């Protein structure tokens, strides 16, 4: 019902950068906050950053100052610029939206940080 499509993952060296994009419908982007989450094997999915339709943002402490989330309402995308990547940032990154108590997720995009 709420398809989300992530792109932009890849393999980077520590200290490198990636830019992830999440595409959704105009309705979803206009009405709901969109967030980036990540999940590593054996770990619970965790919030990385979120942005509201009004542009308010929040970040996990671990990525503050390194990641930046933004909206492009022309393309209906939420982007996550990731700089100064660390090995612990490696995960599958998902964009998601919470509507009521239900979470909707994309397929995810793999981010690998390795020398």
FIDRENDO-214981 format. One record per residue: residue in one letter; x, y, z of N, C-alpha, C, O in turn. Coordinates in steps of 0.05 Angstrom, whole numbers, plus 5000, padded with zeros to 4 digits. Layout:
N
<r drenba="a" n_u="X" n_v="Y" n_w="Z" ca_u="X" ca_v="Y" ca_w="Z" c_u="X" c_v="Y" c_w="Z" o_u="X" o_v="Y" o_w="Z"/>
...
//
This chain:
115
<r drenba="x" n_u="5016" n_v="4976" n_w="5000" ca_u="5000" ca_v="5000" ca_w="5000" c_u="5017" c_v="5025" c_w="5000" o_u="5010" o_v="5046" o_w="4988"/>
<r drenba="x" n_u="5040" n_v="5024" n_w="5013" ca_u="5058" ca_v="5047" ca_w="5014" c_u="5085" c_v="5038" c_w="5004" o_u="5103" o_v="5032" o_w="5020"/>
<r drenba="x" n_u="5089" n_v="5036" n_w="4979" ca_u="5115" ca_v="5028" ca_w="4968" c_u="5136" c_v="5049" c_w="4972" o_u="5131" o_v="5073" o_w="4968"/>
<r drenba="x" n_u="5159" n_v="5040" n_w="4980" ca_u="5182" ca_v="5058" ca_w="4984" c_u="5205" c_v="5044" c_w="4970" o_u="5209" o_v="5020" o_w="4971"/>
<r drenba="x" n_u="5221" n_v="5060" n_w="4956" ca_u="5243" ca_v="5050" ca_w="4941" c_u="5269" c_v="5065" c_w="4948" o_u="5271" o_v="5089" o_w="4944"/>
<r drenba="x" n_u="5288" n_v="5050" n_w="4958" ca_u="5314" ca_v="5061" ca_w="4966" c_u="5334" c_v="5056" c_w="4943" o_u="5332" o_v="5037" o_w="4928"/>
<r drenba="x" n_u="5353" n_v="5074" n_w="4942" ca_u="5375" ca_v="5071" ca_w="4923" c_u="5399" c_v="5085" c_w="4934" o_u="5397" o_v="5102" o_w="4952"/>
<r drenba="x" n_u="5422" n_v="5079" n_w="4923" ca_u="5446" ca_v="5094" ca_w="4929" c_u="5467" c_v="5080" c_w="4946" o_u="5489" o_v="5090" o_w="4951"/>
<r drenba="x" n_u="5460" n_v="5056" n_w="4956" ca_u="5479" ca_v="5042" ca_w="4972" c_u="5503" c_v="5032" c_w="4956" o_u="5503" o_v="5033" o_w="4932"/>
<r drenba="x" n_u="5523" n_v="5023" n_w="4970" ca_u="5546" ca_v="5013" ca_w="4958" c_u="5568" c_v="5008" c_w="4978" o_u="5564" o_v="5007" o_w="5002"/>
<r drenba="x" n_u="5592" n_v="5004" n_w="4967" ca_u="5615" ca_v="4998" ca_w="4984" c_u="5633" c_v="5023" c_w="4984" o_u="5640" o_v="5033" o_w="4962"/>
<r drenba="x" n_u="5640" n_v="5032" n_w="5007" ca_u="5658" ca_v="5055" ca_w="5010" c_u="5679" c_v="5049" c_w="5031" o_u="5676" o_v="5032" o_w="5048"/>
<r drenba="x" n_u="5701" n_v="5063" n_w="5029" ca_u="5722" ca_v="5061" ca_w="5049" c_u="5715" c_v="5077" c_w="5073" o_u="5699" o_v="5097" o_w="5071"/>
<r drenba="x" n_u="5725" n_v="5070" n_w="5097" ca_u="5721" ca_v="5088" ca_w="5120" c_u="5729" c_v="5116" c_w="5113" o_u="5750" o_v="5121" o_w="5101"/>
<r drenba="x" n_u="5713" n_v="5135" n_w="5122" ca_u="5717" ca_v="5163" ca_w="5116" c_u="5703" c_v="5172" c_w="5090" o_u="5703" o_v="5196" o_w="5084"/>
<r drenba="x" n_u="5693" n_v="5153" n_w="5075" ca_u="5680" ca_v="5160" ca_w="5050" c_u="5652" c_v="5169" c_w="5054" o_u="5642" o_v="5172" o_w="5076"/>
<r drenba="x" n_u="5639" n_v="5174" n_w="5031" ca_u="5612" ca_v="5185" ca_w="5031" c_u="5594" c_v="5169" c_w="5012" o_u="5603" o_v="5158" o_w="4992"/>
<r drenba="x" n_u="5568" n_v="5169" n_w="5019" ca_u="5547" ca_v="5158" ca_w="5002" c_u="5523" c_v="5176" c_w="5005" o_u="5519" o_v="5189" o_w="5025"/>
<r drenba="x" n_u="5507" n_v="5176" n_w="4984" ca_u="5482" ca_v="5190" ca_w="4984" c_u="5460" c_v="5171" c_w="4978" o_u="5459" o_v="5159" o_w="4956"/>
<r drenba="x" n_u="5441" n_v="5167" n_w="4996" ca_u="5419" ca_v="5149" ca_w="4993" c_u="5394" c_v="5165" c_w="4986" o_u="5391" o_v="5188" o_w="4995"/>
<r drenba="x" n_u="5377" n_v="5153" n_w="4970" ca_u="5352" ca_v="5166" ca_w="4963" c_u="5329" c_v="5146" c_w="4969" o_u="5331" o_v="5122" o_w="4966"/>
<r drenba="x" n_u="5306" n_v="5157" n_w="4977" ca_u="5282" ca_v="5142" ca_w="4982" c_u="5259" c_v="5156" c_w="4967" o_u="5254" o_v="5179" o_w="4971"/>
<r drenba="x" n_u="5247" n_v="5141" n_w="4950" ca_u="5225" ca_v="5151" ca_w="4934" c_u="5198" c_v="5140" c_w="4943" o_u="5196" o_v="5116" o_w="4950"/>
<r drenba="x" n_u="5179" n_v="5156" n_w="4944" ca_u="5152" ca_v="5148" ca_w="4952" c_u="5132" c_v="5165" c_w="4937" o_u="5139" o_v="5181" o_w="4920"/>
<r drenba="x" n_u="5107" n_v="5161" n_w="4944" ca_u="5085" ca_v="5176" ca_w="4930" c_u="5084" c_v="5205" c_w="4941" o_u="5093" o_v="5210" o_w="4963"/>
<r drenba="x" n_u="5074" n_v="5222" n_w="4925" ca_u="5070" ca_v="5250" ca_w="4932" c_u="5053" c_v="5252" c_w="4958" o_u="5059" o_v="5268" o_w="4975"/>
<r drenba="x" n_u="5033" n_v="5235" n_w="4960" ca_u="5015" ca_v="5236" ca_w="4983" c_u="5030" c_v="5229" c_w="5008" o_u="5028" o_v="5243" o_w="5028"/>
<r drenba="x" n_u="5046" n_v="5208" n_w="5008" ca_u="5061" ca_v="5200" ca_w="5031" c_u="5081" c_v="5222" c_w="5039" o_u="5083" o_v="5228" o_w="5063"/>
<r drenba="x" n_u="5095" n_v="5233" n_w="5020" ca_u="5114" ca_v="5253" ca_w="5026" c_u="5102" c_v="5279" c_w="5036" o_u="5115" o_v="5293" o_w="5052"/>
<r drenba="x" n_u="5078" n_v="5284" n_w="5029" ca_u="5065" ca_v="5309" ca_w="5038" c_u="5052" c_v="5306" c_w="5065" o_u="5047" o_v="5326" o_w="5078"/>
<r drenba="x" n_u="5046" n_v="5282" n_w="5073" ca_u="5030" ca_v="5278" ca_w="5097" c_u="5045" c_v="5266" c_w="5121" o_u="5036" o_v="5269" o_w="5143"/>
<r drenba="x" n_u="5067" n_v="5252" n_w="5116" ca_u="5080" ca_v="5237" ca_w="5137" c_u="5110" c_v="5242" c_w="5138" o_u="5122" o_v="5249" o_w="5118"/>
<r drenba="x" n_u="5120" n_v="5240" n_w="5162" ca_u="5149" ca_v="5240" ca_w="5165" c_u="5161" c_v="5215" c_w="5152" o_u="5149" o_v="5193" o_w="5153"/>
<r drenba="x" n_u="5183" n_v="5219" n_w="5140" ca_u="5198" ca_v="5197" ca_w="5128" c_u="5225" c_v="5195" c_w="5142" o_u="5238" o_v="5214" o_w="5148"/>
<r drenba="x" n_u="5232" n_v="5170" n_w="5148" ca_u="5256" ca_v="5166" ca_w="5164" c_u="5274" c_v="5145" c_w="5150" o_u="5265" o_v="5128" o_w="5135"/>
<r drenba="x" n_u="5300" n_v="5148" n_w="5155" ca_u="5319" ca_v="5127" ca_w="5148" c_u="5325" c_v="5111" c_w="5173" o_u="5330" o_v="5121" o_w="5194"/>
<r drenba="x" n_u="5325" n_v="5085" n_w="5169" ca_u="5332" ca_v="5066" ca_w="5189" c_u="5355" c_v="5048" c_w="5178" o_u="5359" o_v="5047" o_w="5154"/>
<r drenba="x" n_u="5368" n_v="5034" n_w="5196" ca_u="5388" ca_v="5015" ca_w="5187" c_u="5386" c_v="4991" c_w="5205" o_u="5378" o_v="4992" o_w="5228"/>
<r drenba="x" n_u="5395" n_v="4969" n_w="5193" ca_u="5395" ca_v="4944" ca_w="5208" c_u="5419" c_v="4927" c_w="5200" o_u="5424" o_v="4922" o_w="5177"/>
<r drenba="x" n_u="5433" n_v="4919" n_w="5220" ca_u="5456" ca_v="4901" ca_w="5217" c_u="5448" c_v="4873" c_w="5228" o_u="5430" o_v="4871" o_w="5244"/>
<r drenba="x" n_u="5462" n_v="4853" n_w="5218" ca_u="5456" ca_v="4826" ca_w="5229" c_u="5457" c_v="4825" c_w="5259" o_u="5477" o_v="4834" o_w="5271"/>
<r drenba="x" n_u="5437" n_v="4813" n_w="5271" ca_u="5437" ca_v="4810" ca_w="5300" c_u="5428" c_v="4835" c_w="5315" o_u="5427" o_v="4835" o_w="5340"/>
<r drenba="x" n_u="5422" n_v="4856" n_w="5301" ca_u="5414" ca_v="4881" ca_w="5314" c_u="5385" c_v="4888" c_w="5306" o_u="5375" o_v="4881" o_w="5285"/>
<r drenba="x" n_u="5372" n_v="4903" n_w="5324" ca_u="5346" ca_v="4913" ca_w="5318" c_u="5349" c_v="4937" c_w="5299" o_u="5368" o_v="4952" o_w="5299"/>
<r drenba="x" n_u="5329" n_v="4940" n_w="5282" ca_u="5328" ca_v="4963" ca_w="5265" c_u="5328" c_v="4988" c_w="5281" o_u="5312" o_v="4991" o_w="5300"/>
<r drenba="x" n_u="5346" n_v="5007" n_w="5274" ca_u="5348" ca_v="5031" ca_w="5289" c_u="5344" c_v="5056" c_w="5272" o_u="5350" o_v="5056" o_w="5248"/>
<r drenba="x" n_u="5334" n_v="5076" n_w="5284" ca_u="5330" ca_v="5102" ca_w="5270" c_u="5356" c_v="5115" c_w="5265" o_u="5373" o_v="5117" o_w="5284"/>
<r drenba="x" n_u="5360" n_v="5124" n_w="5241" ca_u="5384" ca_v="5140" ca_w="5234" c_u="5377" c_v="5169" c_w="5233" o_u="5391" o_v="5186" o_w="5245"/>
<r drenba="x" n_u="5357" n_v="5176" n_w="5218" ca_u="5349" ca_v="5204" ca_w="5215" c_u="5320" c_v="5204" c_w="5205" o_u="5311" o_v="5186" o_w="5192"/>
<r drenba="x" n_u="5307" n_v="5226" n_w="5211" ca_u="5279" ca_v="5230" ca_w="5202" c_u="5274" c_v="5258" c_w="5194" o_u="5288" o_v="5277" o_w="5203"/>
<r drenba="x" n_u="5254" n_v="5262" n_w="5177" ca_u="5247" ca_v="5289" ca_w="5169" c_u="5217" c_v="5290" c_w="5166" o_u="5204" o_v="5272" o_w="5155"/>
<r drenba="x" n_u="5205" n_v="5312" n_w="5175" ca_u="5177" ca_v="5316" ca_w="5173" c_u="5170" c_v="5330" c_w="5148" o_u="5187" o_v="5341" o_w="5134"/>
<r drenba="x" n_u="5144" n_v="5331" n_w="5140" ca_u="5136" ca_v="5346" ca_w="5117" c_u="5144" c_v="5375" c_w="5119" o_u="5149" o_v="5388" o_w="5098"/>
<r drenba="x" n_u="5145" n_v="5386" n_w="5143" ca_u="5153" ca_v="5414" ca_w="5146" c_u="5183" c_v="5418" c_w="5147" o_u="5192" o_v="5441" o_w="5148"/>
<r drenba="x" n_u="5199" n_v="5397" n_w="5145" ca_u="5227" ca_v="5400" ca_w="5144" c_u="5242" c_v="5397" c_w="5170" o_u="5267" o_v="5400" o_w="5171"/>
<r drenba="x" n_u="5228" n_v="5391" n_w="5192" ca_u="5242" ca_v="5386" ca_w="5217" c_u="5256" c_v="5360" c_w="5216" o_u="5246" o_v="5340" o_w="5205"/>
<r drenba="x" n_u="5280" n_v="5359" n_w="5227" ca_u="5297" ca_v="5336" ca_w="5225" c_u="5305" c_v="5326" c_w="5253" o_u="5306" o_v="5342" o_w="5272"/>
<r drenba="x" n_u="5312" n_v="5301" n_w="5254" ca_u="5324" ca_v="5290" ca_w="5278" c_u="5344" c_v="5268" c_w="5270" o_u="5340" o_v="5256" o_w="5249"/>
<r drenba="x" n_u="5364" n_v="5264" n_w="5286" ca_u="5385" ca_v="5246" ca_w="5280" c_u="5392" c_v="5229" c_w="5304" o_u="5390" o_v="5238" o_w="5327"/>
<r drenba="x" n_u="5401" n_v="5205" n_w="5299" ca_u="5413" ca_v="5189" ca_w="5320" c_u="5439" c_v="5203" c_w="5328" o_u="5453" o_v="5215" o_w="5312"/>
<r drenba="x" n_u="5445" n_v="5201" n_w="5353" ca_u="5469" ca_v="5214" ca_w="5363" c_u="5494" c_v="5204" c_w="5348" o_u="5513" o_v="5219" o_w="5345"/>
<r drenba="x" n_u="5494" n_v="5180" n_w="5340" ca_u="5517" ca_v="5168" ca_w="5328" c_u="5523" c_v="5180" c_w="5300" o_u="5545" o_v="5176" o_w="5290"/>
<r drenba="x" n_u="5504" n_v="5193" n_w="5288" ca_u="5508" ca_v="5204" ca_w="5261" c_u="5507" c_v="5234" c_w="5260" o_u="5511" o_v="5246" o_w="5239"/>
<r drenba="x" n_u="5501" n_v="5247" n_w="5282" ca_u="5500" ca_v="5276" ca_w="5283" c_u="5526" c_v="5288" c_w="5273" o_u="5548" o_v="5280" o_w="5282"/>
<r drenba="x" n_u="5524" n_v="5307" n_w="5256" ca_u="5547" ca_v="5320" ca_w="5245" c_u="5560" c_v="5306" c_w="5221" o_u="5577" o_v="5318" o_w="5208"/>
<r drenba="x" n_u="5551" n_v="5282" n_w="5216" ca_u="5562" ca_v="5267" ca_w="5194" c_u="5541" c_v="5262" c_w="5172" o_u="5547" o_v="5262" o_w="5148"/>
<r drenba="x" n_u="5516" n_v="5258" n_w="5180" ca_u="5495" ca_v="5252" ca_w="5161" c_u="5476" c_v="5276" c_w="5159" o_u="5473" o_v="5291" o_w="5179"/>
<r drenba="x" n_u="5464" n_v="5279" n_w="5137" ca_u="5444" ca_v="5300" ca_w="5133" c_u="5421" c_v="5289" c_w="5117" o_u="5424" o_v="5278" o_w="5095"/>
<r drenba="x" n_u="5397" n_v="5293" n_w="5128" ca_u="5373" ca_v="5284" ca_w="5114" c_u="5359" c_v="5308" c_w="5102" o_u="5359" o_v="5330" o_w="5114"/>
<r drenba="x" n_u="5348" n_v="5305" n_w="5079" ca_u="5335" ca_v="5327" ca_w="5065" c_u="5311" c_v="5316" c_w="5048" o_u="5309" o_v="5292" o_w="5043"/>
<r drenba="x" n_u="5295" n_v="5335" n_w="5040" ca_u="5271" ca_v="5328" ca_w="5023" c_u="5274" c_v="5341" c_w="4996" o_u="5283" o_v="5364" o_w="4993"/>
<r drenba="x" n_u="5265" n_v="5327" n_w="4977" ca_u="5261" ca_v="5338" ca_w="4950" c_u="5232" c_v="5332" c_w="4942" o_u="5226" o_v="5309" o_w="4933"/>
<r drenba="x" n_u="5215" n_v="5351" n_w="4945" ca_u="5187" ca_v="5347" ca_w="4940" c_u="5179" c_v="5349" c_w="4911" o_u="5156" o_v="5344" o_w="4904"/>
<r drenba="x" n_u="5198" n_v="5356" n_w="4894" ca_u="5193" ca_v="5354" ca_w="4865" c_u="5195" c_v="5325" c_w="4856" o_u="5178" o_v="5315" o_w="4841"/>
<r drenba="x" n_u="5215" n_v="5311" n_w="4866" ca_u="5219" ca_v="5283" ca_w="4859" c_u="5206" c_v="5264" c_w="4879" o_u="5207" o_v="5240" o_w="4875"/>
<r drenba="x" n_u="5195" n_v="5275" n_w="4900" ca_u="5183" ca_v="5259" ca_w="4921" c_u="5204" c_v="5239" c_w="4933" o_u="5199" o_v="5215" o_w="4935"/>
<r drenba="x" n_u="5226" n_v="5250" n_w="4940" ca_u="5247" ca_v="5234" ca_w="4952" c_u="5257" c_v="5246" c_w="4978" o_u="5256" o_v="5271" o_w="4982"/>
<r drenba="x" n_u="5266" n_v="5229" n_w="4995" ca_u="5281" ca_v="5237" ca_w="5019" c_u="5309" c_v="5226" c_w="5016" o_u="5313" o_v="5202" o_w="5010"/>
<r drenba="x" n_u="5328" n_v="5244" n_w="5019" ca_u="5356" ca_v="5236" ca_w="5015" c_u="5371" c_v="5236" c_w="5041" o_u="5365" o_v="5251" o_w="5060"/>
<r drenba="x" n_u="5391" n_v="5219" n_w="5041" ca_u="5409" ca_v="5218" ca_w="5065" c_u="5437" c_v="5219" c_w="5055" o_u="5448" o_v="5201" o_w="5043"/>
<r drenba="x" n_u="5450" n_v="5242" n_w="5060" ca_u="5478" ca_v="5246" ca_w="5054" c_u="5494" c_v="5235" c_w="5077" o_u="5491" o_v="5245" o_w="5100"/>
<r drenba="x" n_u="5511" n_v="5216" n_w="5072" ca_u="5527" ca_v="5204" ca_w="5093" c_u="5556" c_v="5209" c_w="5088" o_u="5567" o_v="5201" o_w="5067"/>
<r drenba="x" n_u="5568" n_v="5223" n_w="5106" ca_u="5596" ca_v="5230" ca_w="5105" c_u="5612" c_v="5218" c_w="5128" o_u="5600" o_v="5209" o_w="5148"/>
<r drenba="x" n_u="5637" n_v="5217" n_w="5124" ca_u="5655" ca_v="5206" ca_w="5145" c_u="5646" c_v="5179" c_w="5155" o_u="5643" o_v="5174" o_w="5179"/>
<r drenba="x" n_u="5640" n_v="5162" n_w="5136" ca_u="5629" ca_v="5136" ca_w="5143" c_u="5649" c_v="5119" c_w="5159" o_u="5673" o_v="5119" o_w="5154"/>
<r drenba="x" n_u="5638" n_v="5105" n_w="5177" ca_u="5653" ca_v="5087" ca_w="5195" c_u="5644" c_v="5058" c_w="5190" o_u="5622" o_v="5053" o_w="5181"/>
<r drenba="x" n_u="5661" n_v="5039" n_w="5197" ca_u="5653" ca_v="5011" ca_w="5194" c_u="5627" c_v="5005" c_w="5209" o_u="5611" o_v="4989" o_w="5199"/>
<r drenba="x" n_u="5622" n_v="5017" n_w="5231" ca_u="5598" ca_v="5012" ca_w="5246" c_u="5573" c_v="5023" c_w="5232" o_u="5550" o_v="5017" o_w="5241"/>
<r drenba="x" n_u="5576" n_v="5039" n_w="5212" ca_u="5554" ca_v="5049" ca_w="5196" c_u="5544" c_v="5028" c_w="5176" o_u="5523" o_v="5031" o_w="5165"/>
<r drenba="x" n_u="5559" n_v="5007" n_w="5172" ca_u="5552" ca_v="4987" ca_w="5153" c_u="5526" c_v="4974" c_w="5161" o_u="5523" o_v="4965" o_w="5184"/>
<r drenba="x" n_u="5507" n_v="4972" n_w="5143" ca_u="5481" ca_v="4961" ca_w="5149" c_u="5465" c_v="4961" c_w="5123" o_u="5473" o_v="4972" o_w="5103"/>
<r drenba="x" n_u="5442" n_v="4949" n_w="5125" ca_u="5422" ca_v="4953" ca_w="5104" c_u="5405" c_v="4977" c_w="5113" o_u="5395" o_v="4978" o_w="5135"/>
<r drenba="x" n_u="5404" n_v="4997" n_w="5096" ca_u="5389" ca_v="5021" ca_w="5102" c_u="5362" c_v="5021" c_w="5090" o_u="5359" o_v="5014" o_w="5066"/>
<r drenba="x" n_u="5342" n_v="5027" n_w="5105" ca_u="5314" ca_v="5027" ca_w="5097" c_u="5302" c_v="5055" c_w="5101" o_u="5308" o_v="5068" o_w="5121"/>
<r drenba="x" n_u="5286" n_v="5063" n_w="5082" ca_u="5269" ca_v="5085" ca_w="5089" c_u="5242" c_v="5075" c_w="5097" o_u="5233" o_v="5054" o_w="5088"/>
<r drenba="x" n_u="5230" n_v="5089" n_w="5115" ca_u="5205" ca_v="5080" ca_w="5126" c_u="5186" c_v="5102" c_w="5134" o_u="5195" o_v="5125" o_w="5138"/>
<r drenba="x" n_u="5161" n_v="5095" n_w="5137" ca_u="5141" ca_v="5114" ca_w="5146" c_u="5123" c_v="5099" c_w="5166" o_u="5116" o_v="5076" o_w="5161"/>
<r drenba="x" n_u="5117" n_v="5112" n_w="5187" ca_u="5099" ca_v="5101" ca_w="5207" c_u="5071" c_v="5114" c_w="5204" o_u="5069" o_v="5139" o_w="5206"/>
<r drenba="x" n_u="5052" n_v="5098" n_w="5198" ca_u="5024" ca_v="5108" ca_w="5196" c_u="5008" c_v="5094" c_w="5217" o_u="5002" o_v="5070" o_w="5215"/>
<r drenba="x" n_u="5001" n_v="5108" n_w="5237" ca_u="4989" ca_v="5096" ca_w="5260" c_u="5010" c_v="5079" c_w="5274" o_u="5031" o_v="5089" o_w="5282"/>
<r drenba="x" n_u="5004" n_v="5054" n_w="5278" ca_u="5023" ca_v="5035" ca_w="5291" c_u="5037" c_v="5017" c_w="5271" o_u="5052" o_v="5000" o_w="5278"/>
<r drenba="x" n_u="5031" n_v="5022" n_w="5245" ca_u="5043" ca_v="5004" ca_w="5225" c_u="5066" c_v="5018" c_w="5211" o_u="5064" o_v="5041" o_w="5203"/>
<r drenba="x" n_u="5087" n_v="5003" n_w="5208" ca_u="5111" ca_v="5012" ca_w="5194" c_u="5111" c_v="5002" c_w="5165" o_u="5104" o_v="4978" o_w="5160"/>
<r drenba="x" n_u="5118" n_v="5019" n_w="5147" ca_u="5121" ca_v="5012" ca_w="5119" c_u="5150" c_v="5016" c_w="5111" o_u="5162" o_v="5036" o_w="5117"/>
<r drenba="x" n_u="5161" n_v="4997" n_w="5097" ca_u="5189" ca_v="4997" ca_w="5090" c_u="5194" c_v="4992" c_w="5061" o_u="5178" o_v="4978" o_w="5047"/>
<r drenba="x" n_u="5216" n_v="5002" n_w="5051" ca_u="5226" ca_v="4994" ca_w="5025" c_u="5241" c_v="4969" c_w="5027" o_u="5242" o_v="4956" o_w="5048"/>
<r drenba="x" n_u="5253" n_v="4961" n_w="5005" ca_u="5269" ca_v="4937" ca_w="5004" c_u="5296" c_v="4939" c_w="5017" o_u="5309" o_v="4919" o_w="5024"/>
<r drenba="x" n_u="5305" n_v="4963" n_w="5020" ca_u="5331" ca_v="4968" ca_w="5032" c_u="5353" c_v="4970" c_w="5012" o_u="5351" o_v="4960" o_w="4990"/>
<r drenba="x" n_u="5374" n_v="4984" n_w="5020" ca_u="5398" ca_v="4986" ca_w="5004" c_u="5423" c_v="4981" c_w="5021" o_u="5425" o_v="4992" o_w="5043"/>
<r drenba="x" n_u="5441" n_v="4965" n_w="5012" ca_u="5463" ca_v="4957" ca_w="5028" c_u="5485" c_v="4978" c_w="5028" o_u="5493" o_v="4988" o_w="5007"/>
<r drenba="x" n_u="5494" n_v="4984" n_w="5051" ca_u="5517" ca_v="5001" ca_w="5055" c_u="5540" c_v="4985" c_w="5068" o_u="5536" o_v="4975" o_w="5090"/>
<r drenba="x" n_u="5562" n_v="4984" n_w="5055" ca_u="5585" ca_v="4970" ca_w="5065" c_u="5608" c_v="4989" c_w="5068" o_u="5614" o_v="5004" o_w="5050"/>
<r drenba="x" n_u="5620" n_v="4990" n_w="5091" ca_u="5642" ca_v="5008" ca_w="5097" c_u="5666" c_v="4990" c_w="5105" o_u="5667" o_v="4978" o_w="5126"/>
<r drenba="x" n_u="5685" n_v="4989" n_w="5087" ca_u="5707" ca_v="4971" ca_w="5091" c_u="5731" c_v="4981" c_w="5075" o_u="5728" o_v="4992" o_w="5053"/>
<r drenba="x" n_u="5755" n_v="4976" n_w="5086" ca_u="5779" ca_v="4983" ca_w="5072" c_u="5785" c_v="4963" c_w="5050" o_u="5805" o_v="4965" o_w="5036"/>
//
